[in-house]
Amino acid sequence: MSTILITGGSGFIGSHLIDRLIKDNHRIISLDNLITGRTSNLDHQKDNLNLKTINHDITEPIDIEEKIDYIFHMASPASPIDYLQIPKETLLTGSIGTKNMLDLAQKHSARLLLASTSEIYGDPLEHPQKETYFGNVNTIGPRSCYDEAKRFAEAITMAYHRTHKTNVVIARIFNTYGPRMRPNDGRVVPNFIIQSLKNEPVTINGDGTQTRSFCYIDDLVDGLTKLMFSEIQGEAVNLGNPEETTINDFAEKIKTLTNSASTTTYNDLPENDPIRRLPDITKAKQLLNWEPKTDIETGLSATIEHFKNVMNKTDK
Ligand SMILES: NC(=O)c1ccc[n+]([C@@H]2O[C@H](COP(=O)([O-])OP(=O)(O)OC[C@H]3O[C@@H](n4cnc5c(N)ncnc54)[C@H](O)[C@@H]3O)[C@@H](O)[C@H]2O)c1
């Protein structure tokens, strides 16, 4: 049994990761200031003695008495609706927050996995994106608070590795979806599902020919745990689903799976919204023997069920 610290454990990905690690018999300490997370994501674990939750803003240093073996550093606002509202908090969490977690890792001789993002590739000029691609980011654009926070987070993580030999690894996570996404987090999966369930028009930004790839949460959690418990150090690895879909096709799929009568409306594309985003996961396949297994219909059906339950509860 290892003691694992997770930042952002009350968030979408963090809470699923906690479920998996508890199932695998680890002891978990979660640090979260609930700026975008929800305590309800961990309600089902609240009596579990192997989970300790601490309300803490990681931009403030923290000392943990127990010996920590691993740190999954997941904390950061992650949806455009969040980081456009709280750009300074996003930058400080990625920068000072990451520094504080690296200091903690160093003190405990713990291994740290940084949750980075495909957003570090910006509006990419290379498809699909390999880990060797340096990215195309507008440093003063509206999304820069997130993109540059994560680029800084990667850079300081590598600086600790090179200077102090801190044991680190970086996961570059691509779009992930599944139960516990927030209904109003502004991303296409909750938007399209809720609009379809309510038979309201499905709103697409741009003309819908832009592409995305969507990885189901269980597959991502598999990838994150495989990466953490691997020998890989001081490197970045893409984790995402390499199946590309246009936003138009994705909306149609959701309408079909929800038996919806929704029509489709088109809005302007937000500034600096990438036109294509697609992971090259050759490295993860070769080094971790990992690739997503959940097909889109299965993943979407589970997510649709989740949102049906959420809507039933809020209707009552
Ligand atoms: N969801 C995705 O598709 C996706 C894609 C790429 C990368 N990621 C990365 O994965 C991680 C988790 O994303 P998510 O989708 O679960 O987001 P989320 O908003 O659901 O979870 C983030 C959690 O971090 C907490 N947090 C934020 N700032 C904090 C701070 N200063 N101190 C303590 N806690 C803080 C929030 O309260 C929340 O619980 C993020 O680092 C994100 O950048 C997510």
The ligand as an ORCA input file, in Angstrom:
! r2SCAN-3c Opt
* xyz 0 1
  N     -10.723     17.230    -18.705
  C      -9.931     17.251    -19.758
  O     -10.367     16.952    -20.882
  C      -8.477     17.613    -19.597
  C      -7.685     17.692    -20.763
  C      -6.348     18.025    -20.621
  C      -5.784     18.222    -19.376
  N      -6.573     18.136    -18.271
  C      -5.928     18.402    -16.971
  O      -6.361     17.448    -16.009
  C      -6.497     18.065    -14.733
  C      -7.881     17.822    -14.162
  O      -8.854     18.380    -15.044
  P     -10.428     18.200    -14.786
  O     -11.089     18.131    -16.106
  O     -10.645     17.116    -13.808
  O     -10.779     19.618    -14.157
  P     -11.664     19.947    -12.848
  O     -11.876     21.426    -12.865
  O     -12.858     19.063    -12.794
  O     -10.666     19.537    -11.679
  C      -9.615     20.358    -11.258
  C      -9.586     20.355     -9.745
  O      -8.480     21.158     -9.305
  C      -8.914     21.964     -8.195
  N      -8.044     23.135     -8.127
  C      -7.864     24.095     -9.068
  N      -6.991     25.027     -8.624
  C      -6.594     24.634     -7.386
  C      -5.702     25.155     -6.418
  N      -5.037     26.311     -6.606
  N      -5.524     24.477     -5.257
  C      -6.185     23.320     -5.025
  N      -7.050     22.773     -5.910
  C      -7.258     23.426     -7.071
  C     -10.369     22.285     -8.531
  O     -11.132     22.703     -7.424
  C     -10.857     20.960     -9.118
  O     -11.361     20.097     -8.140
  C      -6.164     19.550    -14.936
  O      -4.828     19.779    -14.556
  C      -6.338     19.753    -16.417
  O      -5.511     20.792    -16.895
  C      -7.907     17.856    -18.364
*
